[in-house]
Amino acid sequence: MAKDDLGRTLRRVRRLASLTQEELADRSGVSVDVIRQLEQRRKHSARLPTLHALANGLGVELTTLLGDPPAVSSTGENDGPRFVAVRRAIMPVLWGPEPEPPAPDFALDKLRGQIADGWTQYHAAEFDAVMKALPDLISDARTATAWGEDRDRRAGFAALGKALQLAGHVAVRMGKTDLALTSLERAIDAAGQSSDPLLLPMIVNSMAWAYQRQGRLEDALHIALRAAADMAAAGHDGTADGLKVWGALTMSAATSAARSGDYDRAAAMMETAEKEAARVSKLPEGGDNRMVSVFSPSSVRIERVRLAVQYGHPYDALALAKGMRLSKDTPPSWRTWLLLDVARAHTDIGDAAGAVKTLESLRRVAPTWMQHHTLAVAIVRDLWALPNHPPGLGPLAEFLGVNE
């Protein structure tokens, strides 16, 4: 979180929600004076409970105020030449050349493997590498849709859908949700011309996430529930991959419900998801896990921890996380979220030592995510403001530049 950006972000999100400072104060329980000081940049930071309350009052994720891990190059530019190339790949130039025939050594299976590698890099916060690869991945996938037999073209459209979905996720991470939705809409068009029945609902889940980031919680809830219901009606939740996609949509719907203030409905949906997640390992194995939605008992529990800590139940969050064993296919990004939420819960109950211990674990398992993730910075800054620093806080503060 750039110190001088919080006030501007708060003012922008509040105005998008059509709320006055007084109305936000009523919704959040944060005093008008604090809101005014933040927006006027007379106050550059706030303690996490205050930020939680403001995010809840606005109906957005905490990271909407803090900022997500930026998908930026090492130069620090988030709209430099590399991203311009991604933008052009998503939206080719008007009257541009038609796709050329694939090269003699082109292999669709190889392209799918490269796209899967891109998803692995994305979950590992290797955004620079993903952006470098995306233009060629999208271009090669478009080529595959224009040549060969009908079956090959449909497989090409499936690859194009996954590449455009990945581009949409990167755009969200950069705060460019309108571009993300453009990419995801084009991914849905590609999914409609593929032969993969799971691709469209997977991309719908990504669109629901983008809607959430824009504060369109009702829209996000609606499309996630509809896609999940359509999958069940068509019987597509009867395979391991299908159940993963259905489960991810159900968790997304629960998140939207919780952020809309309906925590009980969200909790009920998450309980249903957790019961269904136990069936995944009992169903026939699907394809490449990297190309399918993340859904397992571990991911459901991680999301339950997140909802508990976001909505003022830190002790419940810690109880849910205690003794939790993560499955081997849990991506680094999900492990990061879990550890951050546990650190937040410890901070909220005044257990600074527990928060530091958790953040030390995060630094060991996902240092790249920790350096990029502004929530980690916010937690450490909160702890650094304490009169007595717990052991281990100094190295973390130095690692994140908080002690400067």
Secondary structure per residue as TSV (DSSP state, phi and psi in degrees):
chain	resnum	aa	ss	phi	psi
A	1	M	-	360.0	113.7
A	2	A	-	-68.7	129.0
A	3	K	T	-57.1	-36.7
A	4	D	T	-87.4	7.6
A	5	D	T	-102.7	-21.1
A	6	L	H	-59.6	-47.0
A	7	G	H	-61.9	-43.8
A	8	R	H	-64.4	-41.5
A	9	T	H	-63.9	-44.1
A	10	L	H	-59.9	-46.1
A	11	R	H	-62.9	-42.3
A	12	R	H	-64.6	-46.5
A	13	V	H	-67.2	-38.5
A	14	R	H	-62.1	-43.2
A	15	R	H	-68.3	-36.1
A	16	L	H	-62.8	-31.5
A	17	A	T	-83.9	0.9
A	18	S	T	57.7	43.2
A	19	L	-	-115.4	140.7
A	20	T	-	-80.3	167.9
A	21	Q	H	-60.7	-37.7
A	22	E	H	-66.3	-40.7
A	23	E	H	-67.3	-39.0
A	24	L	H	-65.0	-37.4
A	25	A	H	-61.3	-43.1
A	26	D	H	-63.1	-41.8
A	27	R	H	-72.0	-35.0
A	28	S	H	-97.6	-22.6
A	29	G	-	79.5	7.9
A	30	V	-	-93.3	137.6
A	31	S	-	-64.5	148.8
A	32	V	H	-58.5	-36.0
A	33	D	H	-62.8	-41.7
A	34	V	H	-65.9	-44.1
A	35	I	H	-60.2	-44.0
A	36	R	H	-64.5	-42.2
A	37	Q	H	-64.2	-38.5
A	38	L	H	-66.4	-47.4
A	39	E	H	-67.6	-31.3
A	40	Q	T	-86.2	0.1
A	41	R	T	61.6	28.2
A	42	R	S	-83.5	-16.4
A	43	K	S	-131.2	123.1
A	44	H	-	-99.2	-8.6
A	45	S	-	-151.7	168.4
A	46	A	-	-147.4	155.0
A	47	R	-	-67.6	154.6
A	48	L	H	-56.1	-43.5
A	49	P	H	-57.3	-35.8
A	50	T	H	-66.7	-43.3
A	51	L	H	-65.5	-39.7
A	52	H	H	-57.8	-47.1
A	53	A	H	-64.0	-41.8
A	54	L	H	-64.0	-42.9
A	55	A	H	-62.8	-42.5
A	56	N	H	-64.3	-40.3
A	57	G	H	-64.5	-31.1
A	58	L	H	-87.2	-13.3
A	59	G	T	73.8	33.8
A	60	V	S	-129.7	169.0
A	61	E	-	-68.3	153.0
A	62	L	H	-59.1	-36.8
A	63	T	H	-68.5	-14.6
A	64	T	H	-64.7	-35.1
A	65	L	H	-82.3	-38.2
A	66	L	H	-84.4	-30.9
A	67	G	-	97.6	137.0
A	68	D	-	-80.7	169.0
A	69	P	-	-56.5	121.9
A	70	P	-	-75.7	134.4
A	71	A	-	-86.0	72.4
A	72	V	-	-120.0	160.4
A	73	S	-	-76.9	172.8
A	74	S	T	-65.8	-15.3
A	75	T	T	-77.4	-12.4
A	76	G	-	87.4	0.3
A	77	E	-	-86.0	132.9
A	78	N	S	-106.4	5.0
A	79	D	S	-143.0	34.3
A	80	G	S	-80.4	-169.7
A	81	P	H	-55.0	-37.3
A	82	R	H	-64.8	-41.4
A	83	F	H	-75.7	-28.7
A	84	V	H	-58.9	-39.1
A	85	A	H	-64.5	-38.1
A	86	V	H	-64.8	-43.7
A	87	R	H	-59.9	-42.8
A	88	R	H	-66.9	-34.1
A	89	A	H	-67.4	-39.3
A	90	I	H	-67.3	-42.7
A	91	M	S	-123.5	84.1
A	92	P	-	-58.2	153.4
A	93	V	-	-60.9	142.7
A	94	L	T	-60.6	135.4
A	95	W	T	61.3	27.8
A	96	G	-	-74.4	173.9
A	97	P	-	-67.5	150.8
A	98	E	-	-71.6	153.5
A	99	P	-	-58.2	139.0
A	100	E	-	-85.2	158.9
A	101	P	-	-59.0	150.0
A	102	P	-	-61.0	151.6
A	103	A	-	-66.6	156.3
A	104	P	T	-55.1	-31.5
A	105	D	T	-92.9	9.7
A	106	F	-	-67.1	135.6
A	107	A	-	-137.5	122.8
A	108	L	H	-63.4	-36.6
A	109	D	H	-61.7	-38.1
A	110	K	H	-65.1	-41.4
A	111	L	H	-63.1	-42.7
A	112	R	H	-61.8	-38.7
A	113	G	H	-64.1	-37.3
A	114	Q	H	-68.3	-38.4
A	115	I	H	-65.5	-41.6
A	116	A	H	-61.7	-39.9
A	117	D	H	-60.9	-37.3
A	118	G	H	-61.1	-40.0
A	119	W	H	-66.4	-37.8
A	120	T	H	-62.2	-44.1
A	121	Q	H	-64.1	-38.9
A	122	Y	H	-60.3	-47.8
A	123	H	H	-68.1	-18.5
A	124	A	T	-94.5	8.0
A	125	A	T	66.0	23.9
A	126	E	-	-89.4	62.6
A	127	F	H	-65.9	-35.1
A	128	D	H	-62.2	-43.0
A	129	A	H	-65.2	-39.1
A	130	V	H	-63.6	-45.7
A	131	M	H	-65.6	-33.4
A	132	K	H	-64.9	-37.1
A	133	A	H	-85.2	-28.3
A	134	L	H	-56.1	-47.4
A	135	P	H	-55.2	-44.6
A	136	D	H	-69.4	-37.8
A	137	L	H	-60.9	-45.9
A	138	I	H	-67.1	-43.3
A	139	S	H	-62.2	-45.4
A	140	D	H	-64.0	-38.5
A	141	A	H	-66.4	-39.7
A	142	R	H	-62.2	-39.7
A	143	T	H	-59.9	-40.9
A	144	A	H	-66.5	-20.6
A	145	T	H	-83.5	-11.4
A	146	A	H	-106.1	-5.3
A	147	W	S	-138.4	157.2
A	148	G	S	93.6	-173.4
A	149	E	-	-72.7	166.2
A	150	D	H	-57.9	-41.0
A	151	R	H	-62.2	-40.7
A	152	D	H	-67.3	-39.8
A	153	R	H	-65.3	-39.2
A	154	R	H	-63.8	-39.4
A	155	A	H	-65.9	-34.4
A	156	G	H	-64.5	-40.4
A	157	F	H	-64.4	-35.5
A	158	A	H	-63.8	-42.6
A	159	A	H	-64.2	-41.2
A	160	L	H	-62.4	-41.3
A	161	G	H	-59.6	-43.7
A	162	K	H	-69.4	-35.6
A	163	A	H	-67.7	-42.1
A	164	L	H	-69.8	-33.3
A	165	Q	H	-63.2	-42.7
A	166	L	H	-62.1	-42.1
A	167	A	H	-62.0	-37.8
A	168	G	H	-62.7	-40.4
A	169	H	H	-65.3	-42.6
A	170	V	H	-61.8	-41.7
A	171	A	H	-62.8	-38.8
A	172	V	H	-61.3	-44.0
A	173	R	H	-61.6	-25.5
A	174	M	T	-90.6	2.7
A	175	G	T	79.8	13.4
A	176	K	-	-105.5	71.3
A	177	T	H	-70.6	-29.0
A	178	D	H	-65.7	-43.3
A	179	L	H	-63.8	-38.3
A	180	A	H	-59.6	-44.7
A	181	L	H	-66.5	-35.4
A	182	T	H	-61.0	-46.6
A	183	S	H	-62.8	-41.4
A	184	L	H	-70.9	-35.0
A	185	E	H	-63.5	-39.7
A	186	R	H	-70.0	-32.1
A	187	A	H	-64.5	-38.4
A	188	I	H	-65.5	-39.9
A	189	D	H	-59.1	-43.1
A	190	A	H	-64.8	-41.4
A	191	A	H	-59.9	-36.9
A	192	G	H	-65.6	-21.2
A	193	Q	T	-102.7	5.5
A	194	S	S	-96.8	178.1
A	195	S	S	-108.8	15.7
A	196	D	-	-98.3	108.5
A	197	P	T	-70.4	-14.7
A	198	L	T	-91.6	-13.8
A	199	L	H	-67.7	-45.8
A	200	L	H	-60.0	-51.3
A	201	P	H	-62.9	-30.0
A	202	M	H	-64.0	-42.1
A	203	I	H	-71.7	-34.8
A	204	V	H	-58.6	-38.9
A	205	N	H	-62.2	-39.3
A	206	S	H	-65.2	-38.7
A	207	M	H	-64.8	-38.0
A	208	A	H	-60.7	-39.5
A	209	W	H	-63.8	-43.7
A	210	A	H	-63.4	-40.0
A	211	Y	H	-60.7	-42.5
A	212	Q	H	-58.5	-41.7
A	213	R	H	-66.1	-23.7
A	214	Q	T	-91.1	2.2
A	215	G	T	79.3	11.3
A	216	R	-	-90.8	67.1
A	217	L	H	-68.2	-39.7
A	218	E	H	-64.5	-41.5
A	219	D	H	-62.8	-43.4
A	220	A	H	-62.6	-44.2
A	221	L	H	-62.4	-44.4
A	222	H	H	-61.2	-50.3
A	223	I	H	-71.6	-32.2
A	224	A	H	-67.7	-44.4
A	225	L	H	-65.2	-41.3
A	226	R	H	-65.0	-44.6
A	227	A	H	-64.3	-39.8
A	228	A	H	-64.6	-42.1
A	229	A	H	-65.3	-40.9
A	230	D	H	-62.9	-39.5
A	231	M	H	-63.1	-45.1
A	232	A	H	-64.0	-41.6
A	233	A	H	-63.7	-34.2
A	234	A	H	-86.3	-3.5
A	235	G	T	75.2	19.6
A	236	H	T	-82.8	-1.1
A	237	D	T	-96.4	15.8
A	238	G	S	-93.3	-1.3
A	239	T	S	-112.8	166.4
A	240	A	H	-61.1	-46.3
A	241	D	H	-65.8	-42.2
A	242	G	H	-63.2	-40.8
A	243	L	H	-66.6	-34.9
A	244	K	H	-62.1	-43.9
A	245	V	H	-65.6	-45.5
A	246	W	H	-59.4	-44.2
A	247	G	H	-64.9	-39.8
A	248	A	H	-64.1	-38.5
A	249	L	H	-65.2	-40.4
A	250	T	H	-65.1	-41.4
A	251	M	H	-65.1	-38.0
A	252	S	H	-63.0	-43.0
A	253	A	H	-62.3	-40.0
A	254	A	H	-63.3	-40.6
A	255	T	H	-62.4	-43.1
A	256	S	H	-64.3	-40.3
A	257	A	H	-62.8	-43.4
A	258	A	H	-63.6	-42.9
A	259	R	H	-70.9	-17.3
A	260	S	T	-86.4	-0.9
A	261	G	T	99.5	-1.3
A	262	D	-	-97.7	72.5
A	263	Y	H	-66.4	-35.7
A	264	D	H	-64.6	-43.7
A	265	R	H	-63.3	-41.9
A	266	A	H	-61.3	-43.8
A	267	A	H	-62.5	-38.8
A	268	A	H	-64.9	-42.3
A	269	M	H	-64.7	-38.9
A	270	M	H	-68.1	-35.0
A	271	E	H	-64.3	-41.7
A	272	T	H	-62.2	-44.4
A	273	A	H	-61.5	-39.9
A	274	E	H	-66.3	-38.0
A	275	K	H	-64.7	-42.9
A	276	E	H	-69.6	-32.1
A	277	A	H	-61.9	-28.2
A	278	A	T	-65.3	-18.7
A	279	R	T	-84.0	-15.8
A	280	V	G	-57.2	-47.1
A	281	S	G	-69.5	-14.1
A	282	K	G	-92.3	-8.3
A	283	L	S	-95.8	159.1
A	284	P	-	-56.7	140.8
A	285	E	-	-60.1	144.7
A	286	G	-	-98.8	-142.6
A	287	G	S	-92.3	-142.7
A	288	D	-	-71.5	116.9
A	289	N	G	-57.9	-26.3
A	290	R	G	-69.5	-17.2
A	291	M	G	-103.7	8.1
A	292	V	S	-122.7	155.2
A	293	S	-	-56.2	148.8
A	294	V	-	-81.9	118.5
A	295	F	-	-158.4	119.6
A	296	S	S	-162.4	169.4
A	297	P	H	-53.8	-34.8
A	298	S	H	-65.9	-46.4
A	299	S	H	-66.6	-36.1
A	300	V	H	-65.1	-44.1
A	301	R	H	-64.1	-39.2
A	302	I	H	-59.7	-43.5
A	303	E	H	-69.2	-35.3
A	304	R	H	-65.0	-39.5
A	305	V	H	-60.9	-44.1
A	306	R	H	-60.7	-47.9
A	307	L	H	-63.4	-39.5
A	308	A	H	-62.7	-45.1
A	309	V	H	-73.8	-33.4
A	310	Q	H	-67.9	-30.4
A	311	Y	T	-109.8	33.0
A	312	G	T	79.5	26.3
A	313	H	-	-123.1	63.7
A	314	P	H	-63.9	-34.6
A	315	Y	H	-67.5	-38.3
A	316	D	H	-62.3	-41.7
A	317	A	H	-60.4	-44.5
A	318	L	H	-67.4	-35.9
A	319	A	H	-66.1	-39.9
A	320	L	H	-66.1	-35.8
A	321	A	H	-82.1	-20.1
A	322	K	T	-62.0	127.1
A	323	G	T	69.9	13.7
A	324	M	-	-71.9	133.0
A	325	R	-	-109.7	122.7
A	326	L	-	-87.5	141.2
A	327	S	-	-68.7	157.5
A	328	K	T	-63.0	-26.9
A	329	D	T	-90.1	9.9
A	330	T	-	-71.1	117.6
A	331	P	-	-65.7	155.4
A	332	P	H	-55.8	-33.8
A	333	S	H	-62.0	-39.7
A	334	W	H	-71.3	-38.0
A	335	R	H	-61.3	-39.0
A	336	T	H	-61.2	-48.4
A	337	W	H	-59.4	-41.9
A	338	L	H	-61.0	-50.2
A	339	L	H	-64.9	-37.8
A	340	L	H	-63.6	-42.7
A	341	D	H	-67.9	-36.3
A	342	V	H	-65.6	-41.2
A	343	A	H	-62.8	-40.0
A	344	R	H	-62.1	-42.4
A	345	A	H	-62.9	-44.4
A	346	H	H	-60.5	-41.1
A	347	T	H	-63.7	-41.3
A	348	D	H	-65.5	-29.3
A	349	I	T	-95.3	5.5
A	350	G	T	83.3	16.1
A	351	D	-	-95.8	80.0
A	352	A	H	-63.8	-39.3
A	353	A	H	-63.1	-41.5
A	354	G	H	-64.3	-38.0
A	355	A	H	-64.4	-44.3
A	356	V	H	-63.6	-43.2
A	357	K	H	-59.9	-41.4
A	358	T	H	-67.3	-41.5
A	359	L	H	-67.4	-32.2
A	360	E	H	-63.9	-38.8
A	361	S	H	-63.7	-41.5
A	362	L	H	-61.8	-41.6
A	363	R	H	-62.5	-33.3
A	364	R	H	-71.9	-41.9
A	365	V	H	-92.2	-24.7
A	366	A	-	-149.8	63.5
A	367	P	H	-62.1	-34.0
A	368	T	H	-65.7	-46.2
A	369	W	H	-61.2	-42.1
A	370	M	H	-62.6	-40.1
A	371	Q	H	-66.2	-35.0
A	372	H	H	-83.3	-29.0
A	373	H	-	-79.5	113.5
A	374	T	H	-69.7	-18.7
A	375	L	H	-67.2	-37.6
A	376	A	H	-61.3	-41.8
A	377	V	H	-61.4	-43.2
A	378	A	H	-62.9	-41.0
A	379	I	H	-65.2	-46.5
A	380	V	H	-65.7	-39.0
A	381	R	H	-63.0	-39.1
A	382	D	H	-61.1	-44.0
A	383	L	H	-70.1	-35.2
A	384	W	H	-65.6	-25.3
A	385	A	T	-77.8	-9.6
A	386	L	S	-70.1	149.6
A	387	P	S	-67.0	-31.9
A	388	N	S	-117.3	116.3
A	389	H	-	-84.4	126.6
A	390	P	-	-69.0	155.7
A	391	P	T	-56.3	138.4
A	392	G	T	93.4	-12.6
A	393	L	H	-71.2	-35.8
A	394	G	H	-56.2	-51.4
A	395	P	H	-61.6	-35.5
A	396	L	H	-66.5	-43.2
A	397	A	H	-63.1	-38.7
A	398	E	H	-68.4	-40.6
A	399	F	H	-60.5	-36.0
A	400	L	H	-99.0	-0.6
A	401	G	T	74.5	20.4
A	402	V	T	-77.8	-27.1
A	403	N	T	-87.6	7.1
A	404	E	-	-78.3	360.0
